[in-house]
Amino acid sequence: MHLPSRVVTLLAVAALPLALSACSPFASKPAKDPNAGLLTGTQLKTALAPASVFPAGFTAQADGASDSGGHFLSPSAKNTTKPDCPRLEETSWIQASGYKGGVSFAQNEYMIRDKTQDMFQEIDEFQGTRAKKVMKSLRAFTTQCATFTDTDAHAKVSLTNKPTPGLGDEAFTITLKSGTWENGTTLIAVRSGHAVITTASTAGTDNGAATAKKMATEILGALQKKSAA
């Protein structure tokens, strides 16, 4: 039986959308996970410098240790208020960047028995290019805090900031000094990919310089091993 030509044409047109939909190149793709490749707080905790790195007499402080666990946090927006320079005296001094921290983090603190010397370390993971922005914000913050007043002794504190070549993708070292302190403080920030390492130390007689760098180097090595695994 022969169908009228008009019927054949209609049938052909009706089948065409089905054929197009079956092979359409515009099918939706699953959204990319912004945390893909980042380490969780549980993983970062194992990359912190171990007890063997710290000088004799230093012990871990239970209230100075925390991490984000096995899940990721929501990324924080940058705080654009006026720089609060004394934040550089706090343990989690990465917050001086204006960001509360990464989508994952791990940190701990060691002190000498008489509490006169302190060592702190932290790792934060950031989405996208946020780690670069954090480093840029920290550097900008320190240029506005060349001198400030200590919150405890109300003494004048001077700050120096210099690049630290050979550590990660970028790094810089901050030194805090005051005529009323027995020893200064060294802060080191290192970026390795999406991670930012921050250390602080008042240990020794060199303003904490050697011990702050030792922690940063140890952490960097651990992160690089995890990335290569």
KASULKA-V78758 format. One record per pair of residues at least 12 apart in sequence whose ideal C-beta (glycine too) atoms are under 7 Angstrom apart, sorted by the first residue. I is the first residue (numbers start at 1). J is the second residue. D is the distance in whole Angstrom. If there is no record, write none. Layout:
I_J_D ; I_J_D
This chain:
34_127_5 ; 34_128_7 ; 35_72_5 ; 35_103_6 ; 35_127_7 ; 38_103_7 ; 38_104_6 ; 38_125_4 ; 38_194_6 ; 39_104_6 ; 39_125_6 ; 39_226_7 ; 40_68_7 ; 40_69_7 ; 40_70_5 ; 40_71_7 ; 40_72_7 ; 40_104_5 ; 41_67_4 ; 41_68_3 ; 41_69_5 ; 41_104_5 ; 41_105_6 ; 41_106_5 ; 42_67_7 ; 42_69_6 ; 42_70_5 ; 43_226_7 ; 44_67_6 ; 44_104_6 ; 44_105_7 ; 44_106_4 ; 44_123_5 ; 44_125_7 ; 45_67_5 ; 45_106_4 ; 47_123_6 ; 47_219_6 ; 47_222_4 ; 47_223_5 ; 47_226_6 ; 48_106_6 ; 48_108_6 ; 48_121_6 ; 48_123_7 ; 48_219_6 ; 49_121_6 ; 49_215_5 ; 49_218_4 ; 49_219_6 ; 53_214_6 ; 53_215_6 ; 53_218_5 ; 54_110_5 ; 54_119_6 ; 55_203_6 ; 55_211_7 ; 57_112_5 ; 57_113_6 ; 58_110_4 ; 58_111_6 ; 58_112_5 ; 58_119_6 ; 59_110_6 ; 59_111_7 ; 60_108_6 ; 60_110_6 ; 61_109_5 ; 61_110_7 ; 61_111_6 ; 64_91_6 ; 64_108_6 ; 64_109_3 ; 64_120_7 ; 65_107_7 ; 65_108_4 ; 65_109_7 ; 66_107_6 ; 67_105_6 ; 67_106_4 ; 68_104_5 ; 68_105_5 ; 72_103_5 ; 72_104_6 ; 73_103_5 ; 73_104_7 ; 75_103_6 ; 75_127_6 ; 75_130_7 ; 76_99_5 ; 76_100_4 ; 76_101_7 ; 78_98_4 ; 78_99_6 ; 79_98_5 ; 80_98_7 ; 83_141_5 ; 83_144_5 ; 83_145_6 ; 85_145_4 ; 85_148_4 ; 86_148_6 ; 86_151_5 ; 88_145_7 ; 88_174_7 ; 88_176_6 ; 88_187_7 ; 89_150_7 ; 89_151_7 ; 91_109_6 ; 91_120_4 ; 91_200_7 ; 92_107_6 ; 92_122_6 ; 93_187_6 ; 93_198_6 ; 93_200_6 ; 94_122_6 ; 94_124_6 ; 94_134_7 ; 94_196_6 ; 94_198_5 ; 96_138_6 ; 96_141_5 ; 97_134_5 ; 97_137_4 ; 97_138_5 ; 97_141_6 ; 98_137_5 ; 99_134_6 ; 101_124_5 ; 102_124_3 ; 102_125_5 ; 102_126_5 ; 103_125_6 ; 103_126_7 ; 103_127_6 ; 104_125_5 ; 105_122_6 ; 105_123_6 ; 105_124_5 ; 106_123_5 ; 107_121_7 ; 107_122_4 ; 108_121_6 ; 117_202_5 ; 117_203_5 ; 118_202_5 ; 119_201_5 ; 119_203_6 ; 119_211_6 ; 119_215_7 ; 120_199_7 ; 120_200_4 ; 121_199_5 ; 121_215_5 ; 121_219_6 ; 122_198_5 ; 123_195_6 ; 123_197_5 ; 123_219_6 ; 124_195_7 ; 124_196_5 ; 125_194_6 ; 125_195_5 ; 126_194_5 ; 126_196_7 ; 131_191_5 ; 131_194_5 ; 131_195_7 ; 131_196_5 ; 132_191_7 ; 134_196_5 ; 135_170_6 ; 135_189_6 ; 135_191_5 ; 135_196_7 ; 138_189_6 ; 139_161_7 ; 139_172_6 ; 142_159_6 ; 142_161_4 ; 142_174_6 ; 145_159_6 ; 146_159_6 ; 147_159_7 ; 150_178_6 ; 153_180_5 ; 155_178_5 ; 155_179_7 ; 155_180_4 ; 156_178_6 ; 157_176_6 ; 157_177_7 ; 157_178_5 ; 158_177_5 ; 159_174_6 ; 159_176_6 ; 160_175_5 ; 161_174_5 ; 164_188_7 ; 167_190_5 ; 167_216_6 ; 167_217_7 ; 167_220_6 ; 168_190_4 ; 168_191_6 ; 168_192_4 ; 168_220_6 ; 169_191_5 ; 169_192_6 ; 169_193_7 ; 170_191_5 ; 171_188_7 ; 171_189_6 ; 171_190_4 ; 172_189_6 ; 173_186_6 ; 173_188_5 ; 174_187_4 ; 175_207_6 ; 177_207_7 ; 183_202_5 ; 183_205_7 ; 183_207_6 ; 183_208_7 ; 184_207_3 ; 184_208_7 ; 185_200_6 ; 185_202_5 ; 185_207_7 ; 185_208_6 ; 186_201_6 ; 186_207_5 ; 186_208_4 ; 186_209_5 ; 186_212_4 ; 187_200_5 ; 187_212_7 ; 188_212_5 ; 188_213_6 ; 188_216_5 ; 190_216_5 ; 190_220_6 ; 192_220_6 ; 192_223_5 ; 192_224_7 ; 193_227_7 ; 195_223_6 ; 197_216_6 ; 197_219_5 ; 197_220_6 ; 199_212_5 ; 199_215_4 ; 199_216_5 ; 200_212_6
